[in-house]
Amino acid sequence: MRKPDSLRAALTAALPDLVRNPDRLAIFIDRGSIAARMSAAPNHPNPSFEYRYRLTALLTDLPADRPDIVMVAAVDWLHIHQPDLLQSHAGDPIDFEAEILDGETIDLVMRLQLSESVVARARDGGGFDLTRPADPPAIEEFDGVPRWTPLERIYVDGTLMLGEDP
Protein backbone atom coordinates (compact mmCIF):
# COMPACT_ATOMS: atom_id res chain seq x y z
CA MET A 1 0.00 0.00 0.00
CA ARG A 2 1.39 3.32 -1.06
CA LYS A 3 -1.19 5.87 0.07
CA PRO A 4 -0.24 5.90 3.78
CA ASP A 5 3.34 7.00 3.01
CA SER A 6 2.09 9.49 0.44
CA LEU A 7 -0.30 11.09 2.93
CA ARG A 8 2.47 11.19 5.54
CA ALA A 9 4.67 13.09 3.05
CA ALA A 10 1.86 15.56 2.28
CA LEU A 11 1.16 16.26 5.95
CA THR A 12 4.86 16.59 6.74
CA ALA A 13 5.27 19.08 3.88
CA ALA A 14 2.37 21.14 5.24
CA LEU A 15 3.58 20.99 8.85
CA PRO A 16 7.38 21.39 8.89
CA ASP A 17 7.43 20.75 12.66
CA LEU A 18 6.74 17.09 11.83
CA VAL A 19 10.20 16.88 10.23
CA ARG A 20 11.72 17.74 13.62
CA ASN A 21 9.16 15.68 15.57
CA PRO A 22 8.09 12.74 13.36
CA ASP A 23 6.75 10.89 16.42
CA ARG A 24 3.87 13.39 16.53
CA LEU A 25 2.32 11.79 13.43
CA ALA A 26 1.15 8.18 13.51
CA ILE A 27 -0.53 6.69 10.46
CA PHE A 28 -2.11 3.27 10.54
CA ILE A 29 -4.85 1.16 9.02
CA ASP A 30 -7.35 0.02 11.59
CA ARG A 31 -9.88 -1.65 9.31
CA GLY A 32 -9.34 -3.12 5.88
CA SER A 33 -10.62 -5.62 3.37
CA ILE A 34 -9.78 -7.02 -0.04
CA ALA A 35 -12.22 -6.84 -2.96
CA ALA A 36 -11.68 -9.49 -5.66
CA ARG A 37 -13.87 -11.13 -8.26
CA MET A 38 -13.86 -14.35 -10.25
CA SER A 39 -12.35 -13.84 -13.66
CA ALA A 40 -14.47 -14.33 -16.74
CA ALA A 41 -12.27 -17.21 -17.92
CA PRO A 42 -12.35 -20.01 -15.31
CA ASN A 43 -9.21 -21.65 -16.74
CA HIS A 44 -7.29 -18.37 -16.50
CA PRO A 45 -7.68 -17.04 -12.98
CA ASN A 46 -6.87 -13.39 -12.42
CA PRO A 47 -5.82 -12.61 -8.86
CA SER A 48 -6.16 -8.82 -9.28
CA PHE A 49 -7.72 -7.16 -6.25
CA GLU A 50 -8.39 -3.88 -4.50
CA TYR A 51 -7.37 -2.88 -1.00
CA ARG A 52 -10.19 -1.07 0.79
CA TYR A 53 -9.26 0.36 4.14
CA ARG A 54 -9.77 3.04 6.71
CA LEU A 55 -6.59 5.01 7.20
CA THR A 56 -6.21 6.80 10.51
CA ALA A 57 -3.77 9.66 11.01
CA LEU A 58 -3.08 10.75 14.58
CA LEU A 59 -1.39 14.09 15.10
CA THR A 60 -0.38 14.73 18.70
CA ASP A 61 0.49 18.00 20.40
CA LEU A 62 -0.65 19.91 17.33
CA PRO A 63 -0.68 23.69 17.78
CA ALA A 64 -4.33 24.73 18.13
CA ASP A 65 -4.09 27.01 15.07
CA ARG A 66 -3.00 24.17 12.72
CA PRO A 67 -6.09 21.97 12.07
CA ASP A 68 -7.05 24.12 9.06
CA ILE A 69 -3.61 23.51 7.57
CA VAL A 70 -3.97 19.76 8.16
CA MET A 71 -7.37 19.67 6.47
CA VAL A 72 -6.27 21.75 3.47
CA ALA A 73 -3.29 19.43 3.00
CA ALA A 74 -5.53 16.34 3.30
CA VAL A 75 -8.17 17.66 0.86
CA ASP A 76 -5.45 18.68 -1.59
CA TRP A 77 -3.97 15.17 -1.28
CA LEU A 78 -7.41 13.63 -1.93
CA HIS A 79 -7.71 15.58 -5.21
CA ILE A 80 -4.82 13.50 -6.55
CA HIS A 81 -4.93 10.21 -4.65
CA GLN A 82 -8.64 9.56 -4.01
CA PRO A 83 -10.69 12.08 -6.01
CA ASP A 84 -13.83 9.94 -5.88
CA LEU A 85 -14.21 10.90 -2.21
CA LEU A 86 -14.56 14.53 -3.22
CA GLN A 87 -17.13 13.76 -5.91
CA SER A 88 -19.46 11.58 -3.87
CA HIS A 89 -22.43 12.89 -1.95
CA ALA A 90 -22.68 9.59 -0.09
CA GLY A 91 -20.53 10.67 2.83
CA ASP A 92 -17.86 12.95 4.14
CA PRO A 93 -14.36 12.46 2.74
CA ILE A 94 -12.67 12.94 6.12
CA ASP A 95 -13.91 12.08 9.60
CA PHE A 96 -12.06 13.55 12.56
CA GLU A 97 -11.96 13.86 16.31
CA ALA A 98 -10.00 16.33 18.35
CA GLU A 99 -8.98 16.30 21.98
CA ILE A 100 -8.35 19.81 23.20
CA LEU A 101 -5.38 19.46 25.54
CA ASP A 102 -5.10 23.08 26.58
CA GLY A 103 -5.54 26.47 24.94
CA GLU A 104 -2.51 25.92 22.74
CA THR A 105 -2.43 22.26 21.64
CA ILE A 106 -4.74 19.49 20.52
CA ASP A 107 -4.53 15.86 19.51
CA LEU A 108 -6.24 15.34 16.15
CA VAL A 109 -7.44 12.01 14.75
CA MET A 110 -8.37 12.00 11.07
CA ARG A 111 -9.91 9.03 9.21
CA LEU A 112 -10.14 8.50 5.45
CA GLN A 113 -11.77 5.58 3.65
CA LEU A 114 -9.27 4.71 0.89
CA SER A 115 -8.77 2.12 -1.83
CA GLU A 116 -5.85 0.94 -3.95
CA SER A 117 -6.01 -1.38 -6.94
CA VAL A 118 -3.46 -4.10 -7.63
CA VAL A 119 -3.55 -5.54 -11.13
CA ALA A 120 -2.04 -8.99 -11.74
CA ARG A 121 -1.07 -9.95 -15.29
CA ALA A 122 0.00 -13.52 -16.02
CA ARG A 123 3.56 -13.95 -17.27
CA ASP A 124 4.52 -16.38 -19.98
CA GLY A 125 6.01 -19.38 -18.23
CA GLY A 126 4.17 -18.70 -14.97
CA GLY A 127 3.87 -16.08 -12.29
CA PHE A 128 2.33 -12.62 -12.34
CA ASP A 129 3.44 -9.05 -12.86
CA LEU A 130 1.81 -6.81 -10.28
CA THR A 131 1.12 -3.14 -11.01
CA ARG A 132 -0.69 -0.43 -9.11
CA PRO A 133 -2.58 1.82 -11.51
CA ALA A 134 -3.10 5.46 -10.60
CA ASP A 135 -6.53 6.50 -9.40
CA PRO A 136 -8.72 7.88 -12.17
CA PRO A 137 -8.57 11.67 -12.24
CA ALA A 138 -11.42 13.82 -11.04
CA ILE A 139 -14.07 14.47 -13.66
CA GLU A 140 -12.91 17.34 -15.80
CA GLU A 141 -15.10 19.66 -17.79
CA PHE A 142 -17.23 18.16 -20.55
CA ASP A 143 -18.61 19.72 -23.70
CA GLY A 144 -17.14 23.07 -22.68
CA VAL A 145 -18.93 23.16 -19.32
CA PRO A 146 -16.45 23.96 -16.52
CA ARG A 147 -16.35 21.35 -13.76
CA TRP A 148 -17.77 23.57 -11.02
CA THR A 149 -20.71 24.95 -13.02
CA PRO A 150 -23.90 24.71 -10.93
CA LEU A 151 -26.75 22.74 -12.45
CA GLU A 152 -29.55 25.26 -12.97
CA ARG A 153 -31.44 24.06 -16.04
CA ILE A 154 -31.83 20.90 -18.09
CA TYR A 155 -33.33 20.84 -21.57
CA VAL A 156 -34.33 17.67 -23.40
CA ASP A 157 -34.86 18.12 -27.13
CA GLY A 158 -35.29 21.85 -26.56
CA THR A 159 -37.87 21.47 -23.79
CA LEU A 160 -37.02 22.83 -20.34
CA MET A 161 -37.22 19.89 -17.93
CA LEU A 162 -35.53 21.36 -14.83
CA GLY A 163 -35.21 24.94 -13.64
CA GLU A 164 -36.57 28.17 -15.05
CA ASP A 165 -35.88 29.98 -18.30
CA PRO A 166 -33.53 32.91 -17.80
Residue pairs with C-beta under 8 A, 6 or more apart in sequence:
1 29
1 51
1 53
1 116
2 116
2 132
3 55
3 81
3 82
3 114
3 116
4 27
4 28
4 29
4 55
6 77
6 81
7 27
7 55
7 57
7 74
7 77
7 81
7 112
8 25
8 27
8 57
10 73
10 74
10 76
10 77
11 18
11 25
11 57
11 59
11 70
11 73
11 74
12 18
12 19
12 22
12 25
13 73
14 69
14 70
14 72
14 73
15 59
15 62
15 66
15 69
15 70
15 73
17 24
17 63
18 24
18 25
21 61
24 59
24 60
24 61
24 62
25 57
25 58
25 59
25 60
26 57
26 58
26 60
27 55
27 56
27 57
27 58
28 55
28 56
28 58
29 53
29 54
29 55
29 56
30 54
30 56
31 53
31 54
32 51
32 52
32 53
32 54
33 51
33 52
33 53
34 49
34 50
34 51
34 52
35 49
35 50
35 52
35 115
36 47
36 48
36 49
36 50
39 45
39 46
44 122
46 120
46 122
47 120
47 128
48 117
48 118
48 119
48 120
49 117
49 118
49 120
50 115
50 116
50 117
50 118
51 114
51 115
51 116
51 117
51 118
52 113
52 114
52 115
53 113
53 114
53 115
54 111
54 112
54 113
54 114
55 111
55 112
55 113
55 114
56 109
56 110
56 111
57 74
57 109
57 110
57 111
57 112
58 107
58 108
58 109
58 110
59 70
59 107
59 108
59 109
59 110
60 107
61 101
61 105
61 107
62 70
62 105
62 106
62 107
62 108
63 104
63 105
64 100
64 103
64 104
64 105
64 106
67 98
67 106
67 108
70 108
70 110
71 94
71 96
71 110
74 94
74 110
74 112
75 86
75 93
75 94
78 85
78 86
78 93
78 94
78 112
79 86
79 138
80 135
81 114
81 135
82 93
82 112
82 114
82 115
82 135
83 135
83 136
83 137
83 138
84 135
84 136
85 93
85 112
85 113
86 93
86 138
87 138
87 139
91 113
93 112
94 110
94 111
94 112
95 110
95 111
95 112
96 108
96 109
96 110
96 111
97 108
97 109
98 106
98 107
98 108
98 109
99 106
99 107
100 106
101 107
116 132
117 132
117 133
118 130
118 131
118 132
119 130
119 131
119 132
119 133
120 128
120 129
120 130
121 128
121 129
121 131
122 128
123 129
138 147
139 147
140 147
141 147
151 162
152 163
153 160
153 162
153 163
153 164
153 165
153 166
154 160
154 161
154 162
154 163
155 161
